Amino acid sequence: MICFMCKGDMKEATTTYMSEYNGCYIIIKNVPCTRCTQCGEEYLNGVTLKKIETILEKLKSMLTEIAVVDYTKAA
């Protein structure tokens, strides 16, 4: 696979996904992604995004000001 931005090589990696909901910050660590080795652009696939949506829905009912979740344990 090649990067859409710079045409560099893509490698499997992990990233941190951050979101905000009603003034609360949600951080999901160790999210699988594909990262460009040249420019660093990151891409998430549809399956990963669907799991992130599920994690976010579960968290909405128990949010405080900051929530940090490990993707590998919550997915």
BELQUI-V787113 format. One record per residue. N is the residue number from 0. SS is DSSP state (@ for helix, = for strand, . for the rest). PHI is phi in degrees with one decimal (none if undefined). Layout:
# BELQUI-V787113
n:N ss:SS phi:PHI
n:N ss:SS phi:PHI
This chain:
# BELQUI-V787113
n:0 ss:. phi:none
n:1 ss:= phi:-117.3
n:2 ss:. phi:-69.6
n:3 ss:. phi:-70.9
n:4 ss:. phi:-81.7
n:5 ss:. phi:-124.2
n:6 ss:. phi:70.1
n:7 ss:. phi:-79.1
n:8 ss:= phi:-78.1
n:9 ss:= phi:-104.3
n:10 ss:= phi:-129.2
n:11 ss:= phi:-67.6
n:12 ss:= phi:-156.6
n:13 ss:= phi:-127.1
n:14 ss:= phi:-142.1
n:15 ss:= phi:-112.3
n:16 ss:= phi:-100.9
n:17 ss:= phi:-121.7
n:18 ss:= phi:-145.7
n:19 ss:= phi:-129.2
n:20 ss:= phi:-141.5
n:21 ss:. phi:49.1
n:22 ss:. phi:78.8
n:23 ss:= phi:-107.7
n:24 ss:= phi:-95.3
n:25 ss:= phi:-115.5
n:26 ss:= phi:-121.2
n:27 ss:= phi:-114.5
n:28 ss:= phi:-91.1
n:29 ss:= phi:59.6
n:30 ss:= phi:-81.0
n:31 ss:= phi:-66.5
n:32 ss:= phi:-150.0
n:33 ss:= phi:-115.2
n:34 ss:= phi:-120.5
n:35 ss:= phi:-74.0
n:36 ss:. phi:-75.3
n:37 ss:. phi:-96.1
n:38 ss:. phi:-108.9
n:39 ss:. phi:86.3
n:40 ss:. phi:-58.7
n:41 ss:= phi:-115.1
n:42 ss:= phi:-128.1
n:43 ss:. phi:-109.6
n:44 ss:. phi:-84.8
n:45 ss:@ phi:-61.8
n:46 ss:@ phi:-63.9
n:47 ss:@ phi:-63.3
n:48 ss:@ phi:-63.0
n:49 ss:@ phi:-64.8
n:50 ss:@ phi:-66.4
n:51 ss:@ phi:-63.0
n:52 ss:@ phi:-59.2
n:53 ss:@ phi:-63.3
n:54 ss:@ phi:-60.3
n:55 ss:@ phi:-62.7
n:56 ss:@ phi:-62.7
n:57 ss:@ phi:-65.4
n:58 ss:@ phi:-75.3
n:59 ss:@ phi:-56.3
n:60 ss:. phi:-81.1
n:61 ss:. phi:-126.6
n:62 ss:. phi:-78.4
n:63 ss:. phi:-111.6
n:64 ss:. phi:-92.1
n:65 ss:= phi:-136.7
n:66 ss:= phi:-127.5
n:67 ss:= phi:-120.9
n:68 ss:= phi:-129.5
n:69 ss:= phi:-93.2
n:70 ss:@ phi:-54.7
n:71 ss:@ phi:-64.0
n:72 ss:@ phi:-93.1
n:73 ss:@ phi:-96.8
n:74 ss:. phi:-78.6
